[in-house]
Amino acid sequence: MTNKEIKALISLLDDPEIAPQIQEKIQTLGESIIPFLEESWEESLDPQQQQRLEDLIHNLQFDGLQQRLRVWRDSGGENLLEGMWLLNSYQYPDADLQALNRAIEQLRFEAWTLLGDTLHPADQVQALNYVLFRTHKFSANTQNFHSPANSMLHLVLETRRGNPLTLCVIYLLVAQRLGLPVYGVNLPNLFVLTYRPALPGAEPFYINCYNRGLILSRTDIEHYVGQLNLSPNDIFYEPCSHLDIVRRALRNLVLSFEKMQEPRKAAEVGKLLAILTDEEQPNPAAESEEADEDEDEE
């Protein structure tokens, strides 16, 4: 369609008798029509018409997001930053992936300057902890624990406040760019990281980013699981995939919107989660860490 034809089509939304059919037609045109809808919104003085346009824009953006999430899933879900950016773009469609990439790269550079030729895992973790938790003061958002903002990576990078998972994601992205053997671990109620040293005889250990990079042993994890009265499960100790991490982030966001009394948004994020989730085989460990903020600080 030409620009003139698109504008003429949008103008027909003013007619209540044919508006539903026009909305369906516009929906088929995809996200490329959004700038025309935004222009029409700016020119309109009718609150009802503006609301219709806002709904159309949101629906088009949501359809596009679902398609991009499927592409990410089908590619293997390996790019963690992209997966978290896709989640981010549900609330903030204009979120810039390259801006996120630059922010992570800056943190990587700062940590790299401290690392030098350091090979000992504990020293490497200490350098990362210094950059993230002392220099940049990333910390737990305990005052607004259930805020959806805690799941939005660009906001966490700006405010330096997040939930266990987003703090771990930032730490993980920086560590992986430094070539460190750091991975996510799906603990119940608390997402942590594990460092898997390649040194002979070196034992894996765990990193609690919600407690400023506190190092934990396997025994600590076993004690934590025992406090929850759960049976031991390999998934509580072993690395999880990036796909698992984004699934868990989406579960957190669903719970956040439920806590904020926003059922429509919770339902939509549930649709995004369904794209990534095999619902016939639920992950017992991938429940939101937002269940109990007190436990998160263990």
C-alpha positions in Angstrom: 0.0 0.0 0.0 1.1 3.6 -0.7 1.5 6.0 2.2 -1.6 7.8 1.0 -3.6 4.5 1.0 -2.4 3.7 4.5 -3.4 7.1 5.9 -6.8 6.7 4.2 -7.3 3.3 5.8 -6.4 4.6 9.3 -8.9 7.5 8.9 -11.6 4.9 8.5 -11.1 3.9 12.2 -13.3 6.9 13.0 -16.3 5.1 11.6 -17.6 2.8 14.4 -19.6 0.6 12.0 -16.5 -0.6 10.1 -13.8 0.1 12.7 -13.5 -3.6 13.7 -12.9 -4.7 10.1 -10.4 -1.9 9.6 -8.5 -2.9 12.7 -8.2 -6.4 11.4 -6.9 -5.2 8.1 -4.4 -2.9 9.8 -3.2 -5.9 12.0 -2.3 -7.8 8.9 0.1 -5.0 7.7 2.6 -5.6 10.5 4.9 -3.3 12.5 5.8 -1.2 9.4 2.5 0.7 9.8 3.2 1.8 13.4 4.7 5.2 12.4 1.5 6.1 10.5 -0.6 5.1 13.6 1.6 7.2 15.8 1.3 10.2 13.5 -2.5 9.7 13.5 -2.5 9.6 17.3 -0.6 12.9 17.5 -3.1 14.5 15.1 -6.2 13.2 16.9 -8.1 15.1 19.6 -10.5 12.2 20.4 -9.5 10.2 23.5 -11.4 7.2 22.3 -9.7 7.2 18.9 -6.3 7.7 20.6 -7.0 4.7 22.8 -7.9 2.6 19.7 -4.7 3.6 18.1 -2.7 2.8 21.2 -4.2 -0.6 21.3 -3.4 -1.2 17.7 0.2 -0.2 18.1 0.6 -2.4 21.2 -1.0 -5.4 19.4 1.3 -4.9 16.4 4.4 -4.6 18.6 3.3 -7.7 20.6 2.8 -9.7 17.5 6.3 -8.7 16.3 7.8 -9.5 19.6 6.3 -13.0 19.6 7.8 -13.6 16.1 11.2 -12.4 17.2 11.1 -14.6 20.3 10.3 -17.7 18.1 13.2 -16.9 15.9 15.5 -16.6 18.9 14.2 -19.9 20.3 14.6 -21.7 17.0 18.2 -20.4 16.7 19.0 -22.2 19.9 18.5 -19.4 22.4 22.3 -19.0 22.8 22.5 -15.2 22.8 21.5 -14.4 26.3 21.7 -10.6 25.8 19.4 -10.8 22.9 16.9 -12.9 24.8 16.8 -10.5 27.8 16.5 -7.6 25.3 13.4 -9.3 23.8 11.9 -9.5 27.3 12.9 -5.9 27.9 11.1 -4.8 24.7 7.7 -6.0 25.9 7.5 -3.0 28.2 9.9 -0.8 26.3 9.6 -1.5 22.5 12.2 1.2 21.7 14.9 -0.5 24.0 18.2 -0.5 22.1 20.1 -3.8 21.9 23.3 -2.0 21.0 23.0 0.3 24.0 22.8 -2.8 26.2 25.7 -4.3 24.5 27.8 -1.2 25.0 26.9 -1.1 28.7 28.0 -4.7 29.2 31.2 -4.1 27.2 32.1 -1.2 29.4 31.8 -3.3 32.5 33.9 -6.0 30.8 36.6 -3.6 30.0 36.8 -2.3 33.5 37.0 -5.9 34.9 39.6 -6.8 32.3 41.9 -4.0 33.5 41.8 -5.4 37.0 42.2 -9.0 36.0 45.5 -8.7 34.1 47.1 -12.2 34.0 45.2 -13.4 37.1 44.4 -17.1 36.7 43.1 -18.0 40.2 39.3 -18.3 40.1 38.9 -16.6 43.5 40.9 -13.6 42.3 38.9 -13.4 39.1 35.7 -13.3 41.0 37.1 -10.7 43.4 37.9 -8.5 40.5 34.4 -8.9 39.0 32.8 -8.2 42.4 34.9 -5.1 42.8 33.7 -3.6 39.5 30.1 -4.6 39.8 29.3 -4.3 43.5 31.8 -1.7 44.7 32.6 0.6 41.8 29.1 0.5 40.2 27.2 -0.4 43.3 24.9 -3.0 41.8 22.6 -4.3 44.6 19.3 -6.0 45.4 16.2 -3.9 45.0 14.7 -4.9 48.3 12.5 -1.9 48.6 10.6 -2.6 45.4 11.2 -6.3 45.1 8.2 -7.1 42.9 8.5 -4.2 40.5 8.5 -5.2 36.8 11.5 -2.9 36.5 13.7 -5.5 38.2 13.3 -7.7 35.1 14.1 -4.9 32.6 17.8 -5.2 31.8 18.3 -1.6 30.6 16.6 -0.3 33.8 18.8 -2.5 36.0 21.9 -1.2 34.2 20.7 2.4 34.7 19.5 2.2 38.3 22.0 -0.5 39.5 19.1 -2.2 41.3 17.6 -5.6 40.3 16.4 -9.0 41.4 18.6 -12.1 41.8 18.3 -13.1 38.1 19.0 -9.8 36.4 22.0 -9.1 38.7 23.3 -12.6 37.8 22.6 -12.0 34.1 24.8 -8.9 34.1 27.5 -10.7 36.0 27.3 -13.7 33.7 27.5 -11.6 30.5 30.6 -9.8 31.7 32.2 -13.0 32.9 31.6 -14.9 29.7 33.1 -12.0 27.6 36.2 -12.4 29.8 36.3 -16.0 28.9 35.5 -17.2 32.5 33.7 -20.5 33.0 30.7 -19.0 34.7 27.1 -20.3 34.2 23.7 -19.8 35.6 22.1 -22.2 38.1 18.4 -22.7 38.7 18.0 -22.8 42.4 14.5 -22.7 43.9 13.6 -19.1 44.9 17.1 -17.8 44.2 19.1 -17.7 41.0 22.9 -18.0 41.4 25.9 -18.6 39.3 28.5 -21.3 39.3 32.2 -21.1 38.5 33.6 -24.3 36.9 37.4 -24.1 37.1 39.4 -25.9 34.5 42.3 -26.3 36.9 43.1 -29.9 38.0 41.5 -30.8 41.3 39.7 -27.5 41.6 36.2 -27.7 42.9 33.2 -25.8 41.4 31.8 -23.0 43.5 28.8 -20.7 43.4 28.3 -17.0 43.4 25.3 -15.2 44.9 25.0 -11.9 43.1 22.0 -10.9 45.3 24.5 -10.8 48.1 27.2 -8.8 46.3 29.0 -11.8 44.8 29.2 -13.9 48.0 31.0 -17.2 47.2 29.2 -20.4 48.2 30.3 -24.0 48.3 28.2 -27.0 47.3 27.7 -27.7 51.0 26.1 -24.2 51.3 23.8 -25.0 48.4 22.9 -28.3 49.9 22.1 -26.6 53.2 19.9 -24.0 51.4 18.0 -26.7 49.6 17.5 -28.6 52.9 16.1 -25.5 54.5 13.4 -25.5 51.8 12.6 -29.1 52.6 13.3 -30.2 49.0 14.8 -33.4 47.8 18.2 -33.1 46.2 18.1 -32.5 42.4 21.0 -32.2 40.0 19.3 -29.1 38.5 20.0 -27.3 41.8 23.8 -27.6 41.3 24.4 -27.9 37.5 24.6 -25.1 34.9 21.4 -24.2 33.1 21.0 -23.0 29.5 20.4 -19.4 28.4 17.0 -20.5 27.3 16.3 -21.6 30.9 17.4 -18.2 32.1 15.0 -16.2 29.8 12.2 -18.6 30.7 12.8 -17.8 34.4 13.0 -14.1 33.7 9.6 -14.3 32.0 8.2 -16.2 35.0 9.5 -13.4 37.2 7.8 -10.8 35.0 4.5 -12.7 35.1 4.6 -12.7 38.9 5.5 -9.0 39.0 2.5 -8.0 36.9 0.2 -10.2 39.0 1.5 -8.5 42.2 0.9 -5.1 40.5 -2.7 -6.1 39.7 -2.1 -6.0 36.0 -3.7 -9.3 34.8 -3.6 -8.3 31.1 0.1 -7.8 31.0 0.6 -10.9 33.1 -1.4 -12.9 30.5 0.6 -11.5 27.6 3.9 -12.3 29.2 2.5 -15.8 29.8 2.0 -16.1 26.1 5.7 -15.1 25.6 6.7 -17.8 28.2 4.6 -20.4 26.4 6.7 -19.8 23.2 9.8 -20.9 25.2 8.2 -23.5 27.5 7.5 -27.2 27.1 4.5 -27.2 29.4 4.3 -31.0 29.5 7.6 -31.1 31.3 7.7 -28.2 33.8 11.0 -27.4 35.4 10.7 -27.9 39.2 13.5 -25.4 39.9 12.6 -22.6 37.5 10.0 -21.1 39.7 10.4 -17.3 40.2 12.9 -16.2 42.8 10.3 -13.6 43.7 8.4 -16.0 45.9 10.2 -14.8 49.1 12.6 -12.0 49.1 13.8 -13.0 52.6 15.0 -16.3 51.3 16.8 -14.6 48.4 19.3 -13.1 50.8 20.4 -16.4 52.2 
